Amino acid sequence: MLEEIPEKMIKKIDLRSDTVTLPSPAMRQAMAAAEVGDDVYGEDPTVNKLEAMAASKLGKEAAVFVSSGTQGNLVAALTHCARGEEYIAGQQAHIYKSEAGGVAILGGIQPYPIDLEPDGTLNLTQVEAAIKPDDEHYAITRLLCLENTQTGKVLPLDYLAEANVLARKYNLSIHLDGARVFNAAVKLGVDVREISQHFDSVSFCLSKGLSAPVGSLLCGPANFIKRARRWRKIVGGGMRQAGVLAAAGIIALTEMVERLSDDHTNARRLAEGLLDIPGFELDMATVQTNMVFFTLAEPLVDTFAPFMAEKGIVIDGGPYPIRAVTHYGIEAEDIDYVLQAATECSRQFLN
């Protein structure tokens, strides 16, 4: 039986997202000592180093440092598509659902959302049916967007190859919102190039599981990235002495990738523990990387999040299913504490 929770917590445990990570001590040191210049002029050596490193890691010719994953996806779409053209994405995909409609608003690019399959993929038969014929009545289908991971689920490598073949058949560009692509690579036990090779462009976040304070990279062919830099400038993303931020990104790529497996282990530890607590339901098949999605028995719906907050644990109360995300700064003992608190909550409100 689990012991009662101690009265005081040493630290706050925030499970809302891996965006809440704090920079590591090595990152802070690197930021303080970063050599900088004006990046808009291409003169920031630390940014240049980060971009070259990112491009190499993903097997692409070039990369551009952007302020966020949203900006990376926006710039990618603006570079791939012209006004009046169309991109296909998942109904729940971040680029479609959670980026304020920027691609449509700023680019005049029409989205065509398709329901995601339970494993996070798009049904490629449905994708093919959505591609418009060459007819003046229709927007021109130009781009296919996939997301990996998708709500923590990893897209299979053979599926990515099939999606690439389909895109080539119809002369579409194919972009990966790889905000957590390194989580996917670690889960699959492959070099990230095994994923990125199937895409014309890939964006990935430094500020999620890799724990840097700010920034993402957009990677692709050299001529594509040259045009993407112009779009970055147009949308206000030109940064000056950005090497202060890029320095943390270099540490993220050199020191923080392999440890993502710890987050995956902690997520599974959390999920398995919740399954043993009355009032919590989840599907272990969906727990593949650092995210756990679960539902609550009715008496816990409005009580769980406030109860946990009183114990120093920050977690969203909804919408359903509730998401808990493990990340740098969350240790195995923290997961045990969370499970103790969840057990107390169950005992208090289910009995």
Buried (B, 14 or more C-beta within 10 A) or exposed (E): EBEEBEEEBEEEBBBEBBBBBEBBEBBBBBBEEBEBBBBBEEBBBBBBBBBEBBBBBBBBBBBBBBBBBBBBBBBBBBBBBEEEBBBBBBEBBBBBBEBEEBBBEBBBBBBBBBEBBEBBBBEBEEBEEBBBEEEEEEBBBBBBBBBBBBBBBBBBBEBBEBBBEBBEEEEBBBBBBBBBBBBBBBBBEEEBEBBBBBBBBBBBBBBBBBBBBBBBBBBBBEEBBEBBBEBBEEBEBBBBBBBBBBBBBBBBBEBBBEBBBBBBBBBBBBBBBBBEBEBBEBEEEBBBBBBBBBBBBEBBBEBBBEBBBEBBBBBBBEEEBBBBBBBBBBBEEBBBBBBBBBBBBBEEBBE
